[in-house]
């Protein structure tokens, strides 16, 4: 019984340390890959990417999966292509992603910076 109580105390101490570290982190420092939160970041303003002329000419289509650093203020701080079907599409996806805004993720009603993954799909129409 004492062992279980000690484990619970250590778990809670670790969780509070993680929260304090996140709160103390500068807005200039990316969050860790995983951040615990009560409420996820939700898109408020979404911008569709412009189809690049070189991609259109070459017939490139596909999806670019972007990893977005969402700051405590809900703004995209950094956008990184993680997986792409065509290199021609990456910069257009980055440019669009940087214009998105989010309601920030929160833990205990306090905003936290997080990473999210967003797919940007490019399809040619006839």
N, C-alpha and C positions, 0 to 999 in steps of 0.2 A: 504494500500500500504506500509506504514512504517512497519507494522507488518510482512508482507511478506519479506521485505528486511532484517529485523532483524532476521527472521528465517533462511534465506539464509546465512547470516553472521555467525550465530551460528553454522549452519551445516558445513560450510567451516572451521571454527575454530576448530570444533571437528575433522574433517577429517585430518586437518594438525597436530593436536595434536597426533592422532593415528599414522600418518606417522612418526612424530618425535620420538614418543615412540618406534616404531618399529626400526627406525634407531639407536636409542640409546641403544637398547637391546643388551646385550652381546651375543656372539655366544654360551655361555654356558647356556643361558636361553631359554627354549622352547618358541616358539611363541604362541600367543593365538590360540584357536581353529579356529577362523576365522580371516584371514588377507586379506584386500583388495589388489588387484594387477591388473596391466594392462595386463601382460603376465603370463600365468601359467607356473609352472615348468614342463619341458618335459624330459622324460627319454632319456639318451644318451647311457648308458651302462646298459644292463639288464642281470642278472644272473639267470638261472633257478635253482630251489632248487633240491638238491639230495634227492631221495626218501629214507626215513629212513628204515633201515632193519626191525625194529620192526613194522612199519606201513605196510610194504610189507607182512611180516609174518602173521599179524593179518587181512590182507585184507582191511585195512583202506584206504579210498579214500575221496576226497572232496576238499573243498576250505577253505583256510585260508585268511581272510581279514586282511591286515596289515595297520596300521596307521604309516606313515613314517614322521619323522621330517626332512625336507630338509633345510639345512643351506644356508646361503647366498653364499657359495662357490659351492653349488650344490651337496654336499656330504650328505649322510644319516647320521644323528647324532643319531637317535634313531628309533627303529622299535618295535612296540607293536602289538601283535595279538589282534584284536578287536572282531572277530567272527570266530569260527572254527567249522568244521565238525568233527574233530578228534584231540584230544590233542597230539596224536603221531606225527602230522605234523607240529606243531607250531615251534619247534626249527629249523627245516630245512628251514621254510619260513623266520624266523628271520635271519638266517645265509646268505641266498641268498639276502635278502633285504638290508642288511648292505653292500653288494658289489655293489649295484646299484649306478650310478651317474646320475645327472640331470643337464640340463641347469637351472639356478636358476629362480624362479619367480621374476618379476620386477614390480616396480611401479615408474613411471616417470623416466624410464631407470636406476633405482638403484635397486640392488638385495635386496630381502627380504626373510626372513626365513618363511616357511609355513609348514603345515601338508598336506599330500596327503594320499588317500586310494588306495591300490593296492591289487587285488586278486591274490593269488597264488593257482593254481589248480593242484591237484594231482590225476592222473588216472592210475590205473594198466592196463598194456597191457598183453595180453596172449601170 
